[in-house]
Amino acid sequence: MAAPSPGPREVLASSPEAGSRAAAAGSSRRGLLWRLRDKQSRLGLFEIDPGHELHQMTCMMQAGLWAATQVSMDHPPTGPPTEEDFSQVLTQVHEQGFELGTLAGPAFARLRRSLGLADEDYQAALGPGGPYLQFLSTSKSKASFFLSHDQRFFLKTQRRREVQVLLAHLPRYVQHLQRHPHSLLARLLGVHSLRVAQGKKKYFIIMQSVFFPAGRISERYDIKGCEVSRWVDPAPEGSPIVLVLKDLNFEGKTINLGPQRSWFLRQMELDTAFLRELNVLDYSLLMAFQRLHEDEKGLGCSLIFRTVRSVRGIQSPEESGAQNRRLLPDAPNALHIVDGPEQRYFLGLVDLVTVYGLRKRLEHLWKTLRYPGRTFSTVSPACYARRLCQWAEAHTE
């Protein structure tokens, strides 16, 4: 697949006056009351303020995303999807000396609408209404990770090759979500490029945060189903640092899903089979735990007797079973929230862009020699999918 490049549409960023008003409103919100709000849920997260080395870049991202979202609001996609929806590149040139590219904008606009996400809410969260947040990542990659100020959206820088893979798979990804609305795959919401002056383009993606809403979350894990390099030293007791732990940190623990277990294991099979077909590996199952309050326990089992939010309406029993549907609580990001008898679990499959090509095959050979008898992440997509499903089966009840 050819590298993403500026397409035929290159425009000046729209409504700079409106962007300035939004920036001014954002500055006002950064007052004392705004900083105190949800302070407890921001432990371990750091505001990217004017003294932060990434402040200028994130301000450009905010201004650029505000204008890019305005385009999809002013010109919403109509009619059935087309090939152009997946190949369009819109480049907006900003007076501040940078340009922001929006890749496959109409396709992502359609996807956001199918998820019930209003462009106005998306724009408000990602625009200049408040500083992005940064957290300490345990990832080995050199990517930068951000959260929107309300913690609902996750932004991550990507290499050019990773963006190529993502866009090549985008039509099939959208089809998979249409066929399996309760998929555990991360909900990708946008792909963009940022270039300052005549410098090199930086690419980044936007997705729904699996860990939202974050209040009361006690533990977070990144699971790959192997052991090499899968331990993180926990933060000292009482530390405000929020760490995402790994496989070896999870030893001796289980996920108690109760009657939802069969749904979860079946959905893991469906999603990993799809990723295997794409020749993808090295993805992670993100998990977080949140202890249920007494008045929340048992609600999951009673949902069938209540009116709840579903995805794409009510289907026939046959279609429902084929798509592995489940009832959803009326809560944000409910696709990734599952209630067990005692705990609420946040679940999602992320990092879907590593292809098992020559480089990974050579890495597999080297690790086989380097770690005899031990399990590591670089294996064939078929083995990776099977092993992660086996981990899920062994660690759930």
Secondary structure, 3 states (H helix, E strand, C coil): CCCCCCCCEEEECCCHHHHHHHHHHHHHHCCHHHHHCCCHHHCCEEECCCCCCCHHHHHHHHHHHHHHHHHHHHCCCCCCCCHHHHHCEEEEEECCCEEEEEECHHHHHHHHHHCCCCHHHHHHHHCCCCCCEEECCCCCCCCCEEECCCCCEEEEEECHHHHHHHHHHHHHHHHHHHHCCCCCECCEEEEEEEEECCCCCEEEEEEECCCCCCCCCCEEEEECCCCCCCCCCCCCCCCCCCCCECHHHHCCCCECCHHHHHHHHHHHHHHHHHHHHCCEECCEEEEEEEECCHHHCCHHHHHHHCCCECCCCCCCHHHHHHCCCCCECCCCCHHHEEECCCEEEEEEEECCCEECCHHHHHHHHHHHHHCCCCCCCCCCHHHHHHHHHHHHHHCEC
